[in-house]
Amino acid sequence: MTDDPHTAAIERIERALARIERAGQVSAFATDSLERRHTVLKARMADAIGAIDALIAKEAGAD
C-alpha cells in the first residue's frame, strides 16, 4: 500500500466493488436455481392434480 490517502481510498472502493460483484453472481445463481426448482415443482403439481381429477372423474362415473 502507499501512503497516499486517495490511492488507499480507491483500493478500498475497488475491493468493495469486487465483493458486490461476487455477491451479485451468487445471488443470480441462487435465483436461477430457484426458478428451475419452481418449474419442476409446478409440473409435478400439475401431474398430481391431473391424477386426482382422473380419479374423481372415474369415481363419479362409477356411481
C-alpha positions, 0 to 999 in steps of 0.5 A: 500500500502507499501512503497516499490517502486517495490511492488507499481510498480507491483500493478500498472502493475497488475491493468493495466493488469486487465483493458486490460483484461476487455477491451479485453472481451468487445471488443470480445463481441462487435465483436461477436455481430457484426458478428451475426448482419452481418449474419442476415443482409446478409440473409435478403439481400439475401431474398430481392434480391431473391424477386426482381429477382422473380419479374423481372423474372415474369415481363419479362415473362409477356411481 
